[in-house]
């Protein structure tokens, strides 16, 4: 094991850039994260849909994990509308193509930075969401405040994050710690993947942005790894995985994958990764 240390880097990590997410767009699947999106919708809109004239905002929408499930919630609603935004043109194009091909007329997609949504007026939306999107913002406070600004009075927000004990988070940090002496405070994942892994910090950041009645819910879903598949390989090209190569030589990738796969085999021999996430709910 080497003893590399992390140098000071003021640049945004690859998982905080449009280019990072553009790279994975074609291979990206939201099948797993949409389970948390459905939870977020159920905790805000409710399980049985909603009334008419509802405006929904999806910030950091990716390829549509929340948007397409929100569409189901408003299928019997009149004059309801979803605005889906992302800073990654390639991710957004995948959703835009689905909207066009299926002739969906109540979803609009826009390239937009969730930290500065200048194209959206104050007090516009009834519900605002960010499913594993806001956690990657270089300035989360701006993201929280912008979501608060664009909500109507009494509007609801739902934001999701991961826990440090979530298996694939532990897998990545195990790979990092095998090659480096980076401690938890220096970890690149404190800026993105695990930026809201502290439940109390999550709640306080929402309150500081102006949200009331804040509750942080813990939900669990199983990530099932196909038999005979390298778990690490499922994350190849993902910008979260790519962050590792700022601190680990690229030629060590095979060894890195083995370390992570060994971690999964040892701790989850049935290849079922029970994965916890937080959903922060608040009211304007």
BELDAPE-V464658 format. One record per helix or strand. SS is the DSSP state (@ for helix, = for strand). FROM is the first residue (numbers start at 1). LEN is the number of residues. Records with the same first field share a line. If there is no record, write none. Layout:
SS: FROM-LEN  FROM-LEN
This chain:
=: 4-1  55-5  81-6  107-5  125-6  151-12  180-1  212-13  272-12
@: 14-3  18-7  33-12  67-7  89-13  134-3  140-11  167-13  188-4  199-10  232-4  239-8  250-18
